[in-house]
């Protein structure tokens, strides 16, 4: 990594890994842990549908906007220092979420929490990269990938258990307050984590980050608020202006590159088909995954009367399928390349389509057991796409550009999470007056189309390659 200054720890890097993974697990978990708590949260805070969207999307949006800047700050100020700062801020903002007395306070705390998560995540990968060498490096990355995947698919299960157990009468607030002791434990175990820095060749592009934030808000605010406000003129104006703002962001990135600076998003990467196609598939996957988790949780509890615990346990089916295919996925990717992601797209689209049929049938008296095959297909589809997609893209790029490409894909993934929840929310809440099952069926059909987009995008990915994929596979950040 060409670090100019590294302060090694007296301990083995393996002693630092649990501390780093605790922080990363907590950050990823908190995007998903709130899903099954949303109905309880809505009743307790007397919140509207737009609040539910912002509780999820606000976290992803601030995460995406701050991610690259936080990585650069870590290079300059010290990655260990930024990691510990991010953990402390994450624990504090989690406490603010748990103490929120109204929807505005909760959403504001979630935005800060997302920014704190963005501070933590790039430091984790960078510290792993500077601490582990030889065969230990891919082994550490593999553990990192598994932990993050488990956090993503297990969030709903943990959230449902916390709401059901209702520790100290905290209900949904426990989903946030659990981060406080975890954060404190991580801070207490900071000693083995080494410090490192990297050369800084250009100032931070704060103006670019501002344009990106405004452009994304111009999309997310009307999508989140339009349904509840009757789609007034300002929502259409905002949506119409968003392409211009995002184009201004792209122009600024080009200008930064011409001046020899470091852009937030290196547009030169788009000239490589592997990156462009991979980014398209990543967006579709992120939109489908995040939205499916949110609206499945709402459907199960508000539409079918399941408890938060029962809804969370139903996600176990999805989690088991994900874990089952995630293990062999790197080896399969090394052998079959893009065909693994294509198979994941088929499973994802097929599973969501099957669930749409089953949910409609349940409304006519079908069995809950009929949900299991569809959930298993969705879980397997996510597992076959999740890390293989990034490994295929990064293995075909110049190693010098792998860091920028990985950061861009992670940023786009978080944007996809936020936009996916907001976009599907337009369909779900608009159709809800005809029944929540009807709304969920329409949402599933839209999400199945996104799964099909993943499949179609794989046709543009490079042909199968046997080299490089396993070692890079676990660099996917959630």
NUVEXSE-815637 format. One record per residue (C-alpha): x, y negated, z negated; chain. Coordinates in Angstrom, 2 decimals, padded with zeros to 5 digits, m for minus. Layout:
<atoms>
X,Y,Z,A
...
</atoms>
This chain:
<atoms>
000.00,000.00,000.00,A
003.06,m002.26,000.15,A
002.52,m003.53,m003.37,A
004.90,m006.24,m004.47,A
004.45,m005.51,m008.14,A
003.40,m002.34,m009.88,A
003.51,m001.75,m013.60,A
003.39,002.00,m014.10,A
001.67,003.47,m017.09,A
003.60,005.74,m019.40,A
000.81,008.28,m019.02,A
000.09,010.62,m016.13,A
m002.20,009.10,m013.47,A
m004.59,011.95,m014.21,A
m005.10,010.40,m017.67,A
m006.30,007.19,m016.02,A
m008.65,008.93,m013.59,A
m011.48,009.63,m016.10,A
m011.52,005.94,m017.07,A
m011.65,004.85,m013.43,A
m014.33,007.40,m012.58,A
m016.44,006.39,m015.58,A
m016.56,002.86,m014.21,A
m017.31,003.97,m010.65,A
m019.97,006.45,m011.81,A
m021.71,003.75,m013.85,A
m021.77,001.30,m010.93,A
m023.19,003.78,m008.42,A
m025.62,005.27,m010.91,A
m027.21,001.90,m011.59,A
m028.41,001.45,m008.04,A
m030.49,004.61,m008.32,A
m031.26,005.05,m012.03,A
m033.95,002.36,m011.95,A
m036.08,004.08,m009.31,A
m038.20,006.29,m011.55,A
m038.35,003.50,m014.15,A
m039.90,000.99,m011.72,A
m043.58,001.80,m012.46,A
m043.05,001.51,m016.23,A
m041.05,m001.66,m015.70,A
m043.81,m003.17,m013.55,A
m046.48,m002.58,m016.19,A
m044.35,m003.78,m019.09,A
m043.26,m007.02,m017.39,A
m046.51,m007.59,m015.47,A
m044.40,m007.73,m012.32,A
m045.53,m007.80,m008.71,A
m044.38,m005.64,m005.81,A
m041.74,m008.18,m004.76,A
m040.08,m007.88,m008.17,A
m039.71,m004.13,m007.70,A
m038.00,m004.73,m004.38,A
m035.65,m007.35,m005.83,A
m034.68,m005.18,m008.81,A
m033.18,m002.76,m006.29,A
m032.27,m005.02,m003.36,A
m030.81,m007.84,m005.47,A
m028.23,m005.44,m006.88,A
m027.23,m004.17,m003.44,A
m027.12,m007.66,m001.91,A
m024.80,m009.22,m004.49,A
m022.66,m006.08,m004.40,A
m022.26,m006.32,m000.63,A
m021.48,m010.04,m000.57,A
m018.89,m009.89,m003.37,A
m017.18,m006.59,m002.51,A
m014.44,m007.73,m000.12,A
m013.73,m010.90,m002.10,A
m013.37,m008.84,m005.27,A
m010.91,m006.52,m003.55,A
m008.79,m009.48,m002.49,A
m008.88,m010.96,m005.99,A
m007.66,m007.65,m007.37,A
m004.72,m007.71,m004.98,A
m003.77,m011.20,m006.15,A
m004.57,m011.19,m009.87,A
m003.99,m007.53,m010.68,A
m006.26,m004.56,m010.05,A
m006.24,m003.31,m013.64,A
m007.14,m006.78,m014.87,A
m010.03,m007.09,m012.42,A
m011.22,m003.55,m013.15,A
m011.44,m004.28,m016.87,A
m013.08,m007.66,m016.21,A
m015.66,m005.98,m013.98,A
m016.41,m003.30,m016.57,A
m016.90,m005.93,m019.27,A
m019.16,m008.04,m017.04,A
m021.11,m004.96,m015.99,A
m021.74,m003.97,m019.60,A
m022.79,m007.53,m020.51,A
m025.14,m007.88,m017.53,A
m026.58,m004.44,m018.29,A
m027.38,m005.66,m021.80,A
m029.05,m008.72,m020.23,A
m031.15,m006.43,m017.99,A
m032.19,m004.39,m021.00,A
m033.16,m007.52,m022.94,A
m035.02,m009.22,m020.06,A
m038.42,m010.51,m021.12,A
m039.77,m011.43,m017.69,A
m039.24,m010.47,m014.03,A
m037.09,m013.52,m013.20,A
m034.64,m012.78,m016.00,A
m034.43,m009.13,m014.96,A
m033.75,m009.89,m011.30,A
m031.15,m012.53,m012.20,A
m029.35,m010.07,m014.48,A
m029.46,m007.43,m011.73,A
m027.80,m009.82,m009.28,A
m024.98,m010.44,m011.78,A
m024.76,m006.71,m012.40,A
m024.33,m006.08,m008.67,A
m021.53,m008.64,m008.49,A
m019.85,m006.96,m011.48,A
m020.12,m003.60,m009.72,A
m018.44,m005.15,m006.67,A
m015.54,m006.22,m008.87,A
m015.10,m002.68,m010.23,A
m015.34,m000.51,m007.11,A
m012.46,m001.73,m004.90,A
m010.08,m001.70,m007.86,A
m010.86,001.96,m008.51,A
m009.87,003.04,m004.99,A
m006.83,000.75,m004.96,A
m005.54,002.00,m008.32,A
m006.02,005.61,m007.19,A
m004.10,004.78,m004.01,A
m001.16,003.27,m005.89,A
m001.08,005.86,m008.69,A
m001.34,009.18,m006.87,A
001.13,010.51,m004.32,A
001.52,013.63,m002.21,A
m001.10,016.32,m002.60,A
m002.44,014.65,m005.73,A
m003.85,011.76,m003.68,A
m006.40,013.69,m001.58,A
m007.25,015.76,m004.64,A
m008.02,012.63,m006.65,A
m010.06,011.23,m003.74,A
m012.06,014.44,m003.54,A
m012.95,014.21,m007.23,A
m013.86,010.55,m006.70,A
m016.20,011.45,m003.82,A
m017.93,014.22,m005.76,A
m018.46,011.99,m008.81,A
m019.98,009.20,m006.72,A
m022.23,011.59,m004.86,A
m023.47,013.07,m008.13,A
m024.15,009.56,m009.44,A
m026.24,008.76,m006.36,A
m028.38,011.89,m006.35,A
m028.50,012.26,m010.15,A
m029.56,008.71,m010.93,A
m033.24,009.48,m010.70,A
m032.91,012.51,m012.97,A
m031.06,010.56,m015.66,A
m033.46,007.63,m015.36,A
m036.50,009.87,m015.72,A
m035.01,011.57,m018.78,A
m034.26,008.24,m020.47,A
m037.76,006.87,m019.87,A
m039.33,010.09,m021.12,A
m037.14,010.38,m024.21,A
m037.80,006.70,m024.98,A
m034.83,006.34,m027.39,A
m035.56,003.78,m030.11,A
m038.70,002.80,m028.19,A
m036.60,001.23,m025.43,A
m038.47,002.88,m022.52,A
m037.09,001.62,m019.15,A
m034.63,m000.66,m020.93,A
m032.59,002.39,m021.91,A
m031.66,002.84,m018.22,A
m029.65,m000.37,m018.49,A
m028.55,m000.32,m022.12,A
m026.87,003.07,m021.71,A
m024.16,001.24,m019.76,A
m023.10,m000.75,m022.80,A
m021.52,002.14,m024.75,A
m020.16,003.68,m021.54,A
m018.51,000.37,m020.67,A
m017.08,m000.01,m024.15,A
m015.65,003.51,m024.03,A
m014.03,002.77,m020.67,A
m012.52,m000.44,m022.05,A
m011.26,001.39,m025.12,A
m009.57,003.99,m022.90,A
m007.83,001.40,m020.71,A
m004.27,002.17,m021.84,A
m003.42,004.80,m019.17,A
m004.64,002.56,m016.31,A
m001.61,001.03,m014.52,A
m001.42,m002.51,m013.20,A
m000.59,m003.30,m009.56,A
m000.76,m006.15,m007.08,A
m000.36,m006.54,m003.33,A
000.98,m009.38,m001.17,A
m001.56,m012.11,m000.43,A
m001.19,m013.44,003.09,A
m004.14,m015.83,003.30,A
m006.66,m017.65,001.10,A
m010.04,m016.18,000.27,A
m012.74,m016.84,002.87,A
m015.33,m018.30,000.52,A
m017.15,m020.08,003.36,A
m017.52,m016.78,005.21,A
m018.90,m015.12,002.09,A
m021.39,m017.99,001.74,A
m022.59,m017.62,005.34,A
m022.98,m013.87,004.88,A
m025.00,m014.37,001.69,A
m027.28,m016.97,003.30,A
m027.80,m014.82,006.40,A
m028.75,m011.77,004.36,A
m031.02,m013.78,002.08,A
m032.74,m015.20,005.15,A
m033.72,m011.61,005.98,A
m034.36,m010.19,002.52,A
m036.38,m013.03,000.96,A
m039.18,m013.03,003.57,A
m039.25,m009.24,003.74,A
m039.58,m009.06,m000.04,A
m041.97,m011.98,m000.58,A
m043.93,m012.06,002.68,A
m046.44,m009.34,001.84,A
m047.38,m010.77,m001.56,A
m047.61,m014.36,m000.26,A
m049.59,m013.67,002.90,A
m046.68,m014.25,005.30,A
m046.66,m018.08,005.28,A
m044.79,m020.08,007.92,A
m041.54,m020.28,005.95,A
m041.15,m016.46,006.04,A
m041.20,m016.44,009.85,A
m038.89,m019.45,010.05,A
m036.44,m017.73,007.72,A
m036.46,m014.52,009.76,A
m036.03,m016.53,012.97,A
m033.04,m018.43,011.57,A
m031.26,m015.39,010.12,A
m029.66,m014.27,013.44,A
m028.20,m017.77,013.92,A
m026.69,m017.78,010.42,A
m025.24,m014.29,010.86,A
m023.88,m015.34,014.26,A
m022.20,m018.30,012.56,A
m020.65,m015.82,010.12,A
m019.32,m013.76,013.04,A
m017.90,m016.87,014.73,A
m016.14,m017.84,011.52,A
m014.61,m014.38,011.26,A
m013.27,m014.75,014.82,A
m011.82,m018.14,013.92,A
m010.13,m016.74,010.81,A
m008.56,m013.97,012.90,A
m007.27,m016.44,015.52,A
m005.64,m018.49,012.78,A
m003.86,m015.44,011.42,A
m006.01,m015.15,008.30,A
m007.70,m012.14,006.72,A
m011.43,m011.99,007.62,A
m014.14,m010.53,005.43,A
m015.16,m008.42,008.43,A
m012.52,m007.73,011.08,A
m014.50,m007.96,014.33,A
m011.64,m006.29,016.23,A
m012.74,m003.00,014.69,A
m015.90,m003.08,016.79,A
m013.81,m002.56,019.92,A
m013.25,000.99,018.71,A
m016.16,003.26,019.49,A
m015.61,005.39,016.41,A
m016.11,002.39,014.16,A
m019.10,000.90,016.00,A
m020.97,004.19,016.20,A
m020.05,005.09,012.64,A
m021.29,001.75,011.37,A
m024.61,002.22,013.19,A
m025.07,005.66,011.67,A
m024.04,004.33,008.24,A
m026.66,001.57,008.34,A
m029.44,003.98,009.33,A
m028.43,006.49,006.66,A
m028.19,003.87,003.90,A
m031.56,002.33,004.80,A
m033.27,005.72,004.81,A
m031.64,007.07,001.65,A
m032.23,004.10,m000.64,A
m035.79,003.43,000.55,A
m036.76,007.10,000.30,A
m035.59,007.35,m003.30,A
m037.47,004.19,m004.33,A
m040.82,004.92,m002.66,A
m040.81,008.62,m003.47,A
m040.51,007.67,m007.14,A
m043.41,005.19,m006.82,A
m045.57,007.70,m004.96,A
m044.98,010.49,m007.46,A
m045.84,008.34,m010.49,A
m048.40,005.84,m009.25,A
m049.98,008.05,m006.61,A
m049.88,011.49,m008.20,A
m049.77,010.57,m011.89,A
m046.48,012.30,m012.66,A
m044.44,011.18,m015.66,A
m041.04,009.58,m015.17,A
m039.41,012.78,m016.42,A
m041.38,015.02,m014.07,A
m040.63,012.73,m011.14,A
m036.96,012.68,m012.07,A
m036.86,016.46,m012.33,A
m038.37,016.79,m008.87,A
m035.33,014.93,m007.57,A
m033.30,017.88,m008.88,A
m034.36,019.82,m005.80,A
m032.77,017.15,m003.62,A
m029.68,016.97,m005.84,A
m029.10,020.73,m005.72,A
m029.28,020.75,m001.93,A
m026.89,017.80,m001.77,A
m024.33,019.47,m004.03,A
m024.63,022.78,m002.17,A
m023.62,021.28,001.18,A
m021.19,018.64,m000.13,A
m018.65,021.27,m001.18,A
m018.08,022.84,002.25,A
m018.74,019.60,004.16,A
m015.06,018.45,004.38,A
m013.93,021.81,005.79,A
m016.86,021.85,008.20,A
m016.01,018.34,009.31,A
m012.39,019.31,009.97,A
m013.63,022.09,012.23,A
m016.76,020.71,013.87,A
m016.37,016.91,013.55,A
m019.38,014.86,014.58,A
m021.61,017.94,014.89,A
m021.72,018.09,011.08,A
m023.17,014.56,010.92,A
m025.55,015.43,013.78,A
m026.78,018.42,011.80,A
m027.25,016.10,008.82,A
m029.32,013.72,010.96,A
m031.51,016.62,012.09,A
m032.03,017.77,008.49,A
m032.75,014.24,007.30,A
m035.24,013.39,010.04,A
m036.83,016.84,009.90,A
m037.13,016.79,006.11,A
m038.75,013.35,006.06,A
m041.14,014.31,008.85,A
m042.06,017.53,007.04,A
m042.71,015.57,003.85,A
m045.03,013.23,005.77,A
m047.12,016.23,006.86,A
m047.06,017.75,003.37,A
m048.03,014.52,001.59,A
m051.01,014.13,003.91,A
m051.93,017.75,003.17,A
m051.60,017.26,m000.60,A
m054.19,014.54,m000.30,A
m056.55,017.26,000.95,A
m055.71,019.64,m001.86,A
m052.30,021.02,m000.94,A
m049.77,022.38,m003.46,A
m046.88,020.45,m005.00,A
m044.65,023.38,m004.14,A
m044.97,022.37,m000.51,A
m042.72,019.35,m001.23,A
m039.70,021.53,m002.01,A
m038.63,022.49,001.56,A
m038.77,018.88,002.72,A
m036.81,017.65,m000.29,A
m034.18,020.32,000.25,A
m033.79,019.32,003.89,A
m033.41,015.64,002.95,A
m030.81,016.46,000.28,A
m028.87,018.66,002.69,A
m029.07,015.99,005.38,A
m027.62,013.32,003.09,A
m024.87,015.69,001.98,A
m023.91,016.53,005.57,A
m023.76,012.85,006.53,A
m022.43,011.15,003.42,A
m018.64,011.71,003.29,A
m018.19,013.38,006.72,A
m019.36,010.22,008.45,A
m016.66,008.05,006.89,A
m013.96,010.69,007.30,A
m014.66,010.99,011.04,A
m014.50,007.24,011.53,A
m011.36,006.63,009.44,A
m009.50,009.62,010.86,A
m009.72,008.09,014.33,A
m008.51,004.62,013.37,A
m005.01,003.23,013.01,A
m003.99,003.86,009.37,A
m003.17,000.16,009.04,A
m006.82,m000.64,009.74,A
m008.31,002.10,007.57,A
m008.58,m000.14,004.51,A
m010.44,m002.87,006.38,A
m012.71,m000.31,008.05,A
m013.48,001.43,004.74,A
m014.30,m001.92,003.12,A
m016.53,m002.90,006.03,A
m018.41,000.41,005.95,A
m018.91,000.16,002.20,A
m020.21,m003.41,002.54,A
m022.57,m002.43,005.35,A
m023.76,000.53,003.29,A
m024.78,m001.78,000.45,A
m026.50,m004.13,002.91,A
m028.33,m001.10,004.29,A
m029.50,m000.15,000.82,A
m030.94,m003.62,000.23,A
m032.48,m004.09,003.68,A
m033.87,m000.55,003.74,A
m035.75,m001.00,000.48,A
m037.13,m004.38,001.59,A
m038.08,m003.27,005.11,A
m039.84,m000.09,004.01,A
m041.52,m002.13,001.27,A
m043.27,m004.17,003.96,A
m044.85,m000.98,005.32,A
m045.51,000.64,001.95,A
m047.17,m002.29,000.19,A
m049.12,m003.41,003.27,A
m050.68,000.04,003.68,A
m051.20,000.62,m000.02,A
m054.76,m000.77,000.06,A
m055.69,002.35,002.03,A
m054.25,004.60,m000.66,A
m050.74,005.22,m001.91,A
m050.50,008.58,m000.13,A
m051.33,006.89,003.18,A
m048.72,004.21,002.48,A
m046.09,006.81,001.67,A
m046.84,008.84,004.79,A
m046.33,005.78,006.99,A
m043.12,004.99,005.12,A
m041.86,008.53,005.62,A
m042.48,008.31,009.37,A
m040.45,005.11,009.52,A
m037.66,006.72,007.50,A
m037.73,009.80,009.75,A
m037.13,007.47,012.69,A
m034.06,006.15,010.86,A
m032.89,009.73,010.41,A
m033.26,010.20,014.15,A
m031.12,007.08,014.63,A
m028.36,008.78,012.64,A
m028.58,011.73,015.02,A
m028.50,009.53,018.12,A
m025.55,007.51,016.80,A
m023.49,010.68,016.43,A
m023.56,011.07,020.21,A
m021.33,007.98,020.36,A
m018.84,009.26,017.78,A
m015.51,010.73,018.97,A
m015.38,014.40,019.88,A
m014.53,016.89,017.10,A
m011.06,016.62,015.65,A
m009.34,018.97,013.24,A
m006.87,016.48,011.86,A
m007.24,013.99,009.07,A
m010.86,014.43,008.11,A
m010.61,016.25,004.79,A
m008.01,013.90,003.34,A
m010.07,010.85,004.16,A
m013.49,012.27,003.50,A
m013.80,011.15,m000.05,A
m013.04,007.52,000.64,A
m016.74,006.85,001.10,A
m017.86,004.42,m001.55,A
m021.44,004.17,m002.53,A
</atoms>
